[in-house]
Amino acid sequence: MIVLAATVCFSGCAAATQKMNASNNLQGTWSCVSATVDGRALPAETIALFRLTLTEDRYKTVKGDEVLFDSTYTFNSSTNPKQINMVGTEGELTGKEAQGIYVLEGEVLRVCYRMPGLGRPHVFESAIGSNSYYIIWKRQRP
């Protein structure tokens, strides 16, 4: 019985630690490297204005001074690819969940998602007609 309790506690603690480590790895400010929306690459001058800020529980994308998407987020780092769910906190997207996938490779974060109600993409691409947003971010260093 003690072994079972210890195993359950260890498993729960390990999962919490894994989530905390994954969250800490994502936190920070990111500059956009490239962005493709529904198969169309956005122009370099637009991309240069995009910033993503990730905190422990916030996912906020801005274009210059304009907030494009402000949400809370959760993720599942045990899937392949890893999954991210973003729930809007303002405007028409309040309470609505966008589903996506992500991968962190060193200082580069790749995120592919669809707006609420369109389901989760399964690959890191944004083909015409896919309604997918495929964004590549590079971590900003102070």
CNS distance restraints for C-alpha pairs under 8 A (distance, minus, plus):
assign (resid   1 and name CA) (resid   5 and name CA) 6.25 0.50 0.50
assign (resid   2 and name CA) (resid   6 and name CA) 6.09 0.50 0.50
assign (resid   3 and name CA) (resid   7 and name CA) 6.07 0.50 0.50
assign (resid   4 and name CA) (resid   8 and name CA) 6.18 0.50 0.50
assign (resid   5 and name CA) (resid   9 and name CA) 6.10 0.50 0.50
assign (resid   6 and name CA) (resid  10 and name CA) 5.92 0.50 0.50
assign (resid   7 and name CA) (resid  11 and name CA) 6.02 0.50 0.50
assign (resid   8 and name CA) (resid  12 and name CA) 6.16 0.50 0.50
assign (resid   9 and name CA) (resid  13 and name CA) 6.00 0.50 0.50
assign (resid  10 and name CA) (resid  14 and name CA) 5.88 0.50 0.50
assign (resid  11 and name CA) (resid  15 and name CA) 6.15 0.50 0.50
assign (resid  12 and name CA) (resid  16 and name CA) 6.22 0.50 0.50
assign (resid  13 and name CA) (resid  17 and name CA) 6.08 0.50 0.50
assign (resid  14 and name CA) (resid  18 and name CA) 6.05 0.50 0.50
assign (resid  15 and name CA) (resid  19 and name CA) 6.19 0.50 0.50
assign (resid  16 and name CA) (resid  20 and name CA) 6.11 0.50 0.50
assign (resid  17 and name CA) (resid  21 and name CA) 6.05 0.50 0.50
assign (resid  18 and name CA) (resid  22 and name CA) 6.11 0.50 0.50
assign (resid  19 and name CA) (resid  23 and name CA) 6.02 0.50 0.50
assign (resid  19 and name CA) (resid  77 and name CA) 7.36 0.50 0.50
assign (resid  20 and name CA) (resid  24 and name CA) 6.05 0.50 0.50
assign (resid  21 and name CA) (resid  25 and name CA) 6.17 0.50 0.50
assign (resid  22 and name CA) (resid  26 and name CA) 6.46 0.50 0.50
assign (resid  22 and name CA) (resid  77 and name CA) 7.23 0.50 0.50
assign (resid  23 and name CA) (resid  27 and name CA) 6.27 0.50 0.50
assign (resid  23 and name CA) (resid  56 and name CA) 6.19 0.50 0.50
assign (resid  24 and name CA) (resid  56 and name CA) 7.16 0.50 0.50
assign (resid  26 and name CA) (resid  54 and name CA) 6.59 0.50 0.50
assign (resid  26 and name CA) (resid  55 and name CA) 7.90 0.50 0.50
assign (resid  26 and name CA) (resid 104 and name CA) 7.80 0.50 0.50
assign (resid  27 and name CA) (resid  53 and name CA) 7.39 0.50 0.50
assign (resid  27 and name CA) (resid  54 and name CA) 4.71 0.50 0.50
assign (resid  27 and name CA) (resid  55 and name CA) 4.99 0.50 0.50
assign (resid  27 and name CA) (resid  56 and name CA) 6.50 0.50 0.50
assign (resid  28 and name CA) (resid  53 and name CA) 5.78 0.50 0.50
assign (resid  28 and name CA) (resid  54 and name CA) 5.32 0.50 0.50
assign (resid  28 and name CA) (resid  55 and name CA) 6.53 0.50 0.50
assign (resid  28 and name CA) (resid 139 and name CA) 7.14 0.50 0.50
assign (resid  28 and name CA) (resid 140 and name CA) 7.56 0.50 0.50
assign (resid  29 and name CA) (resid  51 and name CA) 6.94 0.50 0.50
assign (resid  29 and name CA) (resid  52 and name CA) 5.68 0.50 0.50
assign (resid  29 and name CA) (resid  53 and name CA) 4.49 0.50 0.50
assign (resid  29 and name CA) (resid  54 and name CA) 6.46 0.50 0.50
assign (resid  29 and name CA) (resid 139 and name CA) 6.12 0.50 0.50
assign (resid  29 and name CA) (resid 140 and name CA) 5.62 0.50 0.50
assign (resid  30 and name CA) (resid  51 and name CA) 5.64 0.50 0.50
assign (resid  30 and name CA) (resid  52 and name CA) 4.96 0.50 0.50
assign (resid  30 and name CA) (resid  53 and name CA) 6.30 0.50 0.50
assign (resid  30 and name CA) (resid 137 and name CA) 5.63 0.50 0.50
assign (resid  30 and name CA) (resid 138 and name CA) 5.32 0.50 0.50
assign (resid  30 and name CA) (resid 139 and name CA) 4.39 0.50 0.50
assign (resid  30 and name CA) (resid 140 and name CA) 5.25 0.50 0.50
assign (resid  31 and name CA) (resid  48 and name CA) 7.60 0.50 0.50
assign (resid  31 and name CA) (resid  50 and name CA) 6.36 0.50 0.50
assign (resid  31 and name CA) (resid  51 and name CA) 4.95 0.50 0.50
assign (resid  31 and name CA) (resid  52 and name CA) 6.58 0.50 0.50
assign (resid  31 and name CA) (resid 137 and name CA) 5.41 0.50 0.50
assign (resid  31 and name CA) (resid 138 and name CA) 5.28 0.50 0.50
assign (resid  31 and name CA) (resid 139 and name CA) 6.34 0.50 0.50
assign (resid  31 and name CA) (resid 140 and name CA) 6.33 0.50 0.50
assign (resid  32 and name CA) (resid  47 and name CA) 5.82 0.50 0.50
assign (resid  32 and name CA) (resid  48 and name CA) 6.56 0.50 0.50
assign (resid  32 and name CA) (resid  49 and name CA) 7.86 0.50 0.50
assign (resid  32 and name CA) (resid  50 and name CA) 5.58 0.50 0.50
assign (resid  32 and name CA) (resid  51 and name CA) 6.21 0.50 0.50
assign (resid  32 and name CA) (resid  52 and name CA) 7.72 0.50 0.50
assign (resid  32 and name CA) (resid 135 and name CA) 7.19 0.50 0.50
assign (resid  32 and name CA) (resid 136 and name CA) 6.03 0.50 0.50
assign (resid  32 and name CA) (resid 137 and name CA) 4.51 0.50 0.50
assign (resid  32 and name CA) (resid 138 and name CA) 6.35 0.50 0.50
assign (resid  33 and name CA) (resid  47 and name CA) 6.89 0.50 0.50
assign (resid  33 and name CA) (resid  48 and name CA) 7.80 0.50 0.50
assign (resid  33 and name CA) (resid 135 and name CA) 7.65 0.50 0.50
assign (resid  33 and name CA) (resid 136 and name CA) 5.39 0.50 0.50
assign (resid  33 and name CA) (resid 137 and name CA) 5.38 0.50 0.50
assign (resid  33 and name CA) (resid 138 and name CA) 6.45 0.50 0.50
assign (resid  34 and name CA) (resid  41 and name CA) 7.61 0.50 0.50
assign (resid  34 and name CA) (resid  42 and name CA) 7.50 0.50 0.50
assign (resid  34 and name CA) (resid  44 and name CA) 7.86 0.50 0.50
assign (resid  34 and name CA) (resid  47 and name CA) 6.36 0.50 0.50
assign (resid  34 and name CA) (resid 135 and name CA) 5.83 0.50 0.50
assign (resid  34 and name CA) (resid 136 and name CA) 5.26 0.50 0.50
assign (resid  34 and name CA) (resid 137 and name CA) 7.30 0.50 0.50
assign (resid  35 and name CA) (resid  41 and name CA) 5.88 0.50 0.50
assign (resid  35 and name CA) (resid  42 and name CA) 5.69 0.50 0.50
assign (resid  35 and name CA) (resid  47 and name CA) 6.73 0.50 0.50
assign (resid  35 and name CA) (resid 133 and name CA) 7.27 0.50 0.50
assign (resid  35 and name CA) (resid 134 and name CA) 5.79 0.50 0.50
assign (resid  35 and name CA) (resid 135 and name CA) 4.44 0.50 0.50
assign (resid  35 and name CA) (resid 136 and name CA) 6.43 0.50 0.50
assign (resid  36 and name CA) (resid  40 and name CA) 5.23 0.50 0.50
assign (resid  36 and name CA) (resid  41 and name CA) 4.19 0.50 0.50
assign (resid  36 and name CA) (resid  42 and name CA) 5.87 0.50 0.50
assign (resid  36 and name CA) (resid 126 and name CA) 6.13 0.50 0.50
assign (resid  36 and name CA) (resid 133 and name CA) 5.87 0.50 0.50
assign (resid  36 and name CA) (resid 134 and name CA) 5.19 0.50 0.50
assign (resid  36 and name CA) (resid 135 and name CA) 6.43 0.50 0.50
assign (resid  37 and name CA) (resid  41 and name CA) 6.44 0.50 0.50
assign (resid  37 and name CA) (resid  42 and name CA) 7.29 0.50 0.50
assign (resid  37 and name CA) (resid 126 and name CA) 6.20 0.50 0.50
assign (resid  37 and name CA) (resid 131 and name CA) 7.08 0.50 0.50
assign (resid  37 and name CA) (resid 132 and name CA) 5.98 0.50 0.50
assign (resid  37 and name CA) (resid 133 and name CA) 4.58 0.50 0.50
assign (resid  37 and name CA) (resid 134 and name CA) 6.45 0.50 0.50
assign (resid  38 and name CA) (resid 126 and name CA) 5.34 0.50 0.50
assign (resid  38 and name CA) (resid 127 and name CA) 5.68 0.50 0.50
assign (resid  38 and name CA) (resid 128 and name CA) 4.85 0.50 0.50
assign (resid  38 and name CA) (resid 129 and name CA) 5.82 0.50 0.50
assign (resid  38 and name CA) (resid 130 and name CA) 5.62 0.50 0.50
assign (resid  38 and name CA) (resid 131 and name CA) 4.74 0.50 0.50
assign (resid  38 and name CA) (resid 132 and name CA) 5.26 0.50 0.50
assign (resid  38 and name CA) (resid 133 and name CA) 6.41 0.50 0.50
assign (resid  39 and name CA) (resid 126 and name CA) 4.79 0.50 0.50
assign (resid  39 and name CA) (resid 127 and name CA) 4.06 0.50 0.50
assign (resid  39 and name CA) (resid 128 and name CA) 4.01 0.50 0.50
assign (resid  39 and name CA) (resid 129 and name CA) 7.15 0.50 0.50
assign (resid  39 and name CA) (resid 130 and name CA) 7.38 0.50 0.50
assign (resid  39 and name CA) (resid 132 and name CA) 7.75 0.50 0.50
assign (resid  40 and name CA) (resid 126 and name CA) 7.78 0.50 0.50
assign (resid  40 and name CA) (resid 127 and name CA) 7.84 0.50 0.50
assign (resid  40 and name CA) (resid 128 and name CA) 7.07 0.50 0.50
assign (resid  42 and name CA) (resid  46 and name CA) 6.61 0.50 0.50
assign (resid  42 and name CA) (resid  47 and name CA) 6.62 0.50 0.50
assign (resid  43 and name CA) (resid  47 and name CA) 6.32 0.50 0.50
assign (resid  44 and name CA) (resid  48 and name CA) 6.08 0.50 0.50
assign (resid  45 and name CA) (resid  49 and name CA) 7.00 0.50 0.50
assign (resid  46 and name CA) (resid  50 and name CA) 7.03 0.50 0.50
assign (resid  46 and name CA) (resid  63 and name CA) 7.74 0.50 0.50
assign (resid  49 and name CA) (resid  62 and name CA) 7.72 0.50 0.50
assign (resid  49 and name CA) (resid  63 and name CA) 4.95 0.50 0.50
assign (resid  49 and name CA) (resid  64 and name CA) 5.06 0.50 0.50
assign (resid  50 and name CA) (resid  61 and name CA) 6.94 0.50 0.50
assign (resid  50 and name CA) (resid  62 and name CA) 5.59 0.50 0.50
assign (resid  50 and name CA) (resid  63 and name CA) 4.49 0.50 0.50
assign (resid  50 and name CA) (resid  64 and name CA) 6.55 0.50 0.50
assign (resid  51 and name CA) (resid  61 and name CA) 5.70 0.50 0.50
assign (resid  51 and name CA) (resid  62 and name CA) 5.33 0.50 0.50
assign (resid  51 and name CA) (resid  63 and name CA) 6.53 0.50 0.50
assign (resid  51 and name CA) (resid  64 and name CA) 7.75 0.50 0.50
assign (resid  52 and name CA) (resid  59 and name CA) 7.13 0.50 0.50
assign (resid  52 and name CA) (resid  60 and name CA) 5.63 0.50 0.50
assign (resid  52 and name CA) (resid  61 and name CA) 4.50 0.50 0.50
assign (resid  52 and name CA) (resid  62 and name CA) 6.52 0.50 0.50
assign (resid  52 and name CA) (resid 137 and name CA) 7.86 0.50 0.50
assign (resid  53 and name CA) (resid  58 and name CA) 7.61 0.50 0.50
assign (resid  53 and name CA) (resid  59 and name CA) 6.07 0.50 0.50
assign (resid  53 and name CA) (resid  60 and name CA) 5.25 0.50 0.50
assign (resid  53 and name CA) (resid  61 and name CA) 6.54 0.50 0.50
assign (resid  54 and name CA) (resid  58 and name CA) 5.56 0.50 0.50
assign (resid  54 and name CA) (resid  59 and name CA) 4.90 0.50 0.50
assign (resid  54 and name CA) (resid  60 and name CA) 6.57 0.50 0.50
assign (resid  55 and name CA) (resid  59 and name CA) 6.89 0.50 0.50
assign (resid  57 and name CA) (resid  72 and name CA) 5.37 0.50 0.50
assign (resid  57 and name CA) (resid  73 and name CA) 5.67 0.50 0.50
assign (resid  57 and name CA) (resid  74 and name CA) 7.24 0.50 0.50
assign (resid  58 and name CA) (resid  70 and name CA) 7.33 0.50 0.50
assign (resid  58 and name CA) (resid  71 and name CA) 5.75 0.50 0.50
assign (resid  58 and name CA) (resid  72 and name CA) 4.48 0.50 0.50
assign (resid  58 and name CA) (resid  73 and name CA) 6.00 0.50 0.50
assign (resid  59 and name CA) (resid  69 and name CA) 7.73 0.50 0.50
assign (resid  59 and name CA) (resid  70 and name CA) 5.98 0.50 0.50
assign (resid  59 and name CA) (resid  71 and name CA) 5.23 0.50 0.50
assign (resid  59 and name CA) (resid  72 and name CA) 5.80 0.50 0.50
assign (resid  59 and name CA) (resid  73 and name CA) 6.19 0.50 0.50
assign (resid  59 and name CA) (resid  86 and name CA) 7.28 0.50 0.50
assign (resid  60 and name CA) (resid  67 and name CA) 7.41 0.50 0.50
assign (resid  60 and name CA) (resid  68 and name CA) 7.69 0.50 0.50
assign (resid  60 and name CA) (resid  69 and name CA) 5.63 0.50 0.50
assign (resid  60 and name CA) (resid  70 and name CA) 4.40 0.50 0.50
assign (resid  60 and name CA) (resid  71 and name CA) 6.24 0.50 0.50
assign (resid  61 and name CA) (resid  67 and name CA) 6.16 0.50 0.50
assign (resid  61 and name CA) (resid  68 and name CA) 5.53 0.50 0.50
assign (resid  61 and name CA) (resid  69 and name CA) 5.13 0.50 0.50
assign (resid  61 and name CA) (resid  70 and name CA) 6.45 0.50 0.50
assign (resid  62 and name CA) (resid  66 and name CA) 5.46 0.50 0.50
assign (resid  62 and name CA) (resid  67 and name CA) 4.38 0.50 0.50
assign (resid  62 and name CA) (resid  68 and name CA) 5.21 0.50 0.50
assign (resid  62 and name CA) (resid  69 and name CA) 7.02 0.50 0.50
assign (resid  63 and name CA) (resid  67 and name CA) 6.45 0.50 0.50
assign (resid  63 and name CA) (resid  68 and name CA) 6.65 0.50 0.50
assign (resid  69 and name CA) (resid  88 and name CA) 7.23 0.50 0.50
assign (resid  70 and name CA) (resid  88 and name CA) 5.98 0.50 0.50
assign (resid  70 and name CA) (resid  89 and name CA) 5.95 0.50 0.50
assign (resid  70 and name CA) (resid  90 and name CA) 6.79 0.50 0.50
assign (resid  71 and name CA) (resid  86 and name CA) 5.78 0.50 0.50
assign (resid  71 and name CA) (resid  87 and name CA) 5.12 0.50 0.50
assign (resid  71 and name CA) (resid  88 and name CA) 4.26 0.50 0.50
assign (resid  71 and name CA) (resid  89 and name CA) 4.98 0.50 0.50
assign (resid  71 and name CA) (resid  90 and name CA) 7.70 0.50 0.50
assign (resid  72 and name CA) (resid  86 and name CA) 5.68 0.50 0.50
assign (resid  72 and name CA) (resid  87 and name CA) 5.35 0.50 0.50
assign (resid  72 and name CA) (resid  88 and name CA) 6.66 0.50 0.50
assign (resid  72 and name CA) (resid  89 and name CA) 6.98 0.50 0.50
assign (resid  73 and name CA) (resid  84 and name CA) 6.91 0.50 0.50
assign (resid  73 and name CA) (resid  85 and name CA) 5.48 0.50 0.50
assign (resid  73 and name CA) (resid  86 and name CA) 4.33 0.50 0.50
assign (resid  73 and name CA) (resid  87 and name CA) 6.16 0.50 0.50
assign (resid  74 and name CA) (resid  84 and name CA) 5.84 0.50 0.50
assign (resid  74 and name CA) (resid  85 and name CA) 5.36 0.50 0.50
assign (resid  74 and name CA) (resid  86 and name CA) 6.68 0.50 0.50
assign (resid  75 and name CA) (resid  82 and name CA) 7.32 0.50 0.50
assign (resid  75 and name CA) (resid  83 and name CA) 5.37 0.50 0.50
assign (resid  75 and name CA) (resid  84 and name CA) 4.20 0.50 0.50
assign (resid  75 and name CA) (resid  85 and name CA) 6.03 0.50 0.50
assign (resid  76 and name CA) (resid  82 and name CA) 5.82 0.50 0.50
assign (resid  76 and name CA) (resid  83 and name CA) 5.04 0.50 0.50
assign (resid  76 and name CA) (resid  84 and name CA) 6.45 0.50 0.50
assign (resid  77 and name CA) (resid  82 and name CA) 4.80 0.50 0.50
assign (resid  77 and name CA) (resid  83 and name CA) 6.51 0.50 0.50
assign (resid  78 and name CA) (resid  82 and name CA) 6.52 0.50 0.50
assign (resid  79 and name CA) (resid  83 and name CA) 6.70 0.50 0.50
assign (resid  81 and name CA) (resid 101 and name CA) 6.13 0.50 0.50
assign (resid  81 and name CA) (resid 102 and name CA) 6.65 0.50 0.50
assign (resid  81 and name CA) (resid 103 and name CA) 7.02 0.50 0.50
assign (resid  81 and name CA) (resid 122 and name CA) 7.79 0.50 0.50
assign (resid  82 and name CA) (resid 101 and name CA) 5.50 0.50 0.50
assign (resid  82 and name CA) (resid 102 and name CA) 5.50 0.50 0.50
assign (resid  82 and name CA) (resid 103 and name CA) 6.48 0.50 0.50
assign (resid  83 and name CA) (resid  99 and name CA) 7.58 0.50 0.50
assign (resid  83 and name CA) (resid 100 and name CA) 5.79 0.50 0.50
assign (resid  83 and name CA) (resid 101 and name CA) 4.32 0.50 0.50
assign (resid  83 and name CA) (resid 102 and name CA) 6.13 0.50 0.50
assign (resid  84 and name CA) (resid  99 and name CA) 6.10 0.50 0.50
assign (resid  84 and name CA) (resid 100 and name CA) 5.08 0.50 0.50
assign (resid  84 and name CA) (resid 101 and name CA) 5.50 0.50 0.50
assign (resid  84 and name CA) (resid 102 and name CA) 6.72 0.50 0.50
assign (resid  85 and name CA) (resid  97 and name CA) 6.37 0.50 0.50
assign (resid  85 and name CA) (resid  98 and name CA) 5.78 0.50 0.50
assign (resid  85 and name CA) (resid  99 and name CA) 4.66 0.50 0.50
assign (resid  85 and name CA) (resid 100 and name CA) 6.16 0.50 0.50
assign (resid  86 and name CA) (resid  97 and name CA) 5.41 0.50 0.50
assign (resid  86 and name CA) (resid  98 and name CA) 5.14 0.50 0.50
assign (resid  86 and name CA) (resid  99 and name CA) 6.47 0.50 0.50
assign (resid  87 and name CA) (resid  93 and name CA) 7.65 0.50 0.50
assign (resid  87 and name CA) (resid  94 and name CA) 7.09 0.50 0.50
assign (resid  87 and name CA) (resid  95 and name CA) 5.65 0.50 0.50
assign (resid  87 and name CA) (resid  96 and name CA) 5.30 0.50 0.50
assign (resid  87 and name CA) (resid  97 and name CA) 4.30 0.50 0.50
assign (resid  87 and name CA) (resid  98 and name CA) 6.32 0.50 0.50
assign (resid  88 and name CA) (resid  93 and name CA) 4.82 0.50 0.50
assign (resid  88 and name CA) (resid  94 and name CA) 4.45 0.50 0.50
assign (resid  88 and name CA) (resid  95 and name CA) 5.35 0.50 0.50
assign (resid  88 and name CA) (resid  96 and name CA) 5.55 0.50 0.50
assign (resid  88 and name CA) (resid  97 and name CA) 6.56 0.50 0.50
assign (resid  88 and name CA) (resid  98 and name CA) 7.95 0.50 0.50
assign (resid  89 and name CA) (resid  93 and name CA) 6.78 0.50 0.50
assign (resid  89 and name CA) (resid  94 and name CA) 4.50 0.50 0.50
assign (resid  89 and name CA) (resid  95 and name CA) 6.28 0.50 0.50
assign (resid  90 and name CA) (resid  94 and name CA) 4.71 0.50 0.50
assign (resid  93 and name CA) (resid  97 and name CA) 7.94 0.50 0.50
assign (resid  93 and name CA) (resid 116 and name CA) 7.90 0.50 0.50
assign (resid  96 and name CA) (resid 116 and name CA) 5.78 0.50 0.50
assign (resid  97 and name CA) (resid 115 and name CA) 7.48 0.50 0.50
assign (resid  97 and name CA) (resid 116 and name CA) 5.01 0.50 0.50
assign (resid  97 and name CA) (resid 117 and name CA) 7.51 0.50 0.50
assign (resid  98 and name CA) (resid 113 and name CA) 6.78 0.50 0.50
assign (resid  98 and name CA) (resid 114 and name CA) 5.82 0.50 0.50
assign (resid  98 and name CA) (resid 115 and name CA) 4.73 0.50 0.50
assign (resid  98 and name CA) (resid 116 and name CA) 4.31 0.50 0.50
assign (resid  98 and name CA) (resid 117 and name CA) 7.30 0.50 0.50
assign (resid  98 and name CA) (resid 118 and name CA) 7.91 0.50 0.50
assign (resid  98 and name CA) (resid 119 and name CA) 7.68 0.50 0.50
assign (resid  98 and name CA) (resid 120 and name CA) 7.87 0.50 0.50
assign (resid  99 and name CA) (resid 113 and name CA) 5.58 0.50 0.50
assign (resid  99 and name CA) (resid 114 and name CA) 5.92 0.50 0.50
assign (resid  99 and name CA) (resid 115 and name CA) 7.05 0.50 0.50
assign (resid  99 and name CA) (resid 116 and name CA) 7.03 0.50 0.50
assign (resid  99 and name CA) (resid 119 and name CA) 6.16 0.50 0.50
assign (resid  99 and name CA) (resid 120 and name CA) 4.84 0.50 0.50
assign (resid  99 and name CA) (resid 121 and name CA) 7.66 0.50 0.50
assign (resid 100 and name CA) (resid 111 and name CA) 6.97 0.50 0.50
assign (resid 100 and name CA) (resid 112 and name CA) 5.42 0.50 0.50
assign (resid 100 and name CA) (resid 113 and name CA) 3.78 0.50 0.50
assign (resid 100 and name CA) (resid 114 and name CA) 6.35 0.50 0.50
assign (resid 100 and name CA) (resid 120 and name CA) 5.16 0.50 0.50
assign (resid 100 and name CA) (resid 121 and name CA) 6.07 0.50 0.50
assign (resid 101 and name CA) (resid 111 and name CA) 5.85 0.50 0.50
assign (resid 101 and name CA) (resid 112 and name CA) 5.41 0.50 0.50
assign (resid 101 and name CA) (resid 113 and name CA) 6.33 0.50 0.50
assign (resid 101 and name CA) (resid 120 and name CA) 7.35 0.50 0.50
assign (resid 101 and name CA) (resid 121 and name CA) 6.91 0.50 0.50
assign (resid 101 and name CA) (resid 122 and name CA) 7.29 0.50 0.50
assign (resid 101 and name CA) (resid 123 and name CA) 7.91 0.50 0.50
assign (resid 101 and name CA) (resid 124 and name CA) 7.70 0.50 0.50
assign (resid 102 and name CA) (resid 109 and name CA) 7.06 0.50 0.50
assign (resid 102 and name CA) (resid 110 and name CA) 5.45 0.50 0.50
assign (resid 102 and name CA) (resid 111 and name CA) 4.40 0.50 0.50
assign (resid 102 and name CA) (resid 112 and name CA) 6.36 0.50 0.50
assign (resid 103 and name CA) (resid 109 and name CA) 5.88 0.50 0.50
assign (resid 103 and name CA) (resid 110 and name CA) 5.35 0.50 0.50
assign (resid 103 and name CA) (resid 111 and name CA) 6.78 0.50 0.50
assign (resid 104 and name CA) (resid 108 and name CA) 5.88 0.50 0.50
assign (resid 104 and name CA) (resid 109 and name CA) 4.55 0.50 0.50
assign (resid 104 and name CA) (resid 110 and name CA) 6.46 0.50 0.50
assign (resid 105 and name CA) (resid 109 and name CA) 6.32 0.50 0.50
assign (resid 107 and name CA) (resid 138 and name CA) 5.69 0.50 0.50
assign (resid 107 and name CA) (resid 139 and name CA) 5.28 0.50 0.50
assign (resid 108 and name CA) (resid 136 and name CA) 7.02 0.50 0.50
assign (resid 108 and name CA) (resid 137 and name CA) 5.67 0.50 0.50
assign (resid 108 and name CA) (resid 138 and name CA) 4.62 0.50 0.50
assign (resid 108 and name CA) (resid 139 and name CA) 6.38 0.50 0.50
assign (resid 109 and name CA) (resid 136 and name CA) 5.89 0.50 0.50
assign (resid 109 and name CA) (resid 137 and name CA) 5.04 0.50 0.50
assign (resid 109 and name CA) (resid 138 and name CA) 6.31 0.50 0.50
assign (resid 109 and name CA) (resid 139 and name CA) 7.70 0.50 0.50
assign (resid 110 and name CA) (resid 124 and name CA) 7.78 0.50 0.50
assign (resid 110 and name CA) (resid 134 and name CA) 7.44 0.50 0.50
assign (resid 110 and name CA) (resid 135 and name CA) 5.97 0.50 0.50
assign (resid 110 and name CA) (resid 136 and name CA) 4.55 0.50 0.50
assign (resid 110 and name CA) (resid 137 and name CA) 6.26 0.50 0.50
assign (resid 111 and name CA) (resid 124 and name CA) 7.42 0.50 0.50
assign (resid 111 and name CA) (resid 133 and name CA) 7.93 0.50 0.50
assign (resid 111 and name CA) (resid 134 and name CA) 5.88 0.50 0.50
assign (resid 111 and name CA) (resid 135 and name CA) 5.37 0.50 0.50
assign (resid 111 and name CA) (resid 136 and name CA) 6.41 0.50 0.50
assign (resid 112 and name CA) (resid 121 and name CA) 6.86 0.50 0.50
assign (resid 112 and name CA) (resid 123 and name CA) 7.69 0.50 0.50
assign (resid 112 and name CA) (resid 124 and name CA) 5.70 0.50 0.50
assign (resid 112 and name CA) (resid 125 and name CA) 6.97 0.50 0.50
assign (resid 112 and name CA) (resid 126 and name CA) 7.79 0.50 0.50
assign (resid 112 and name CA) (resid 132 and name CA) 6.63 0.50 0.50
assign (resid 112 and name CA) (resid 133 and name CA) 5.46 0.50 0.50
assign (resid 112 and name CA) (resid 134 and name CA) 4.31 0.50 0.50
assign (resid 112 and name CA) (resid 135 and name CA) 6.30 0.50 0.50
assign (resid 113 and name CA) (resid 120 and name CA) 6.42 0.50 0.50
assign (resid 113 and name CA) (resid 121 and name CA) 6.13 0.50 0.50
assign (resid 113 and name CA) (resid 132 and name CA) 5.61 0.50 0.50
assign (resid 113 and name CA) (resid 133 and name CA) 5.34 0.50 0.50
assign (resid 113 and name CA) (resid 134 and name CA) 6.71 0.50 0.50
assign (resid 114 and name CA) (resid 118 and name CA) 5.95 0.50 0.50
assign (resid 114 and name CA) (resid 119 and name CA) 6.54 0.50 0.50
assign (resid 114 and name CA) (resid 120 and name CA) 6.29 0.50 0.50
assign (resid 114 and name CA) (resid 121 and name CA) 6.83 0.50 0.50
assign (resid 114 and name CA) (resid 131 and name CA) 6.15 0.50 0.50
assign (resid 114 and name CA) (resid 132 and name CA) 4.86 0.50 0.50
assign (resid 114 and name CA) (resid 133 and name CA) 6.15 0.50 0.50
assign (resid 115 and name CA) (resid 119 and name CA) 7.86 0.50 0.50
assign (resid 115 and name CA) (resid 131 and name CA) 7.73 0.50 0.50
assign (resid 115 and name CA) (resid 132 and name CA) 7.76 0.50 0.50
assign (resid 118 and name CA) (resid 131 and name CA) 7.80 0.50 0.50
assign (resid 121 and name CA) (resid 132 and name CA) 7.08 0.50 0.50
assign (resid 124 and name CA) (resid 134 and name CA) 6.64 0.50 0.50
assign (resid 125 and name CA) (resid 132 and name CA) 7.42 0.50 0.50
assign (resid 125 and name CA) (resid 133 and name CA) 7.93 0.50 0.50
assign (resid 125 and name CA) (resid 134 and name CA) 5.87 0.50 0.50
assign (resid 126 and name CA) (resid 130 and name CA) 6.18 0.50 0.50
assign (resid 126 and name CA) (resid 131 and name CA) 7.29 0.50 0.50
assign (resid 126 and name CA) (resid 132 and name CA) 5.01 0.50 0.50
assign (resid 126 and name CA) (resid 133 and name CA) 6.03 0.50 0.50
assign (resid 126 and name CA) (resid 134 and name CA) 5.67 0.50 0.50
assign (resid 127 and name CA) (resid 131 and name CA) 7.87 0.50 0.50
assign (resid 127 and name CA) (resid 132 and name CA) 7.34 0.50 0.50
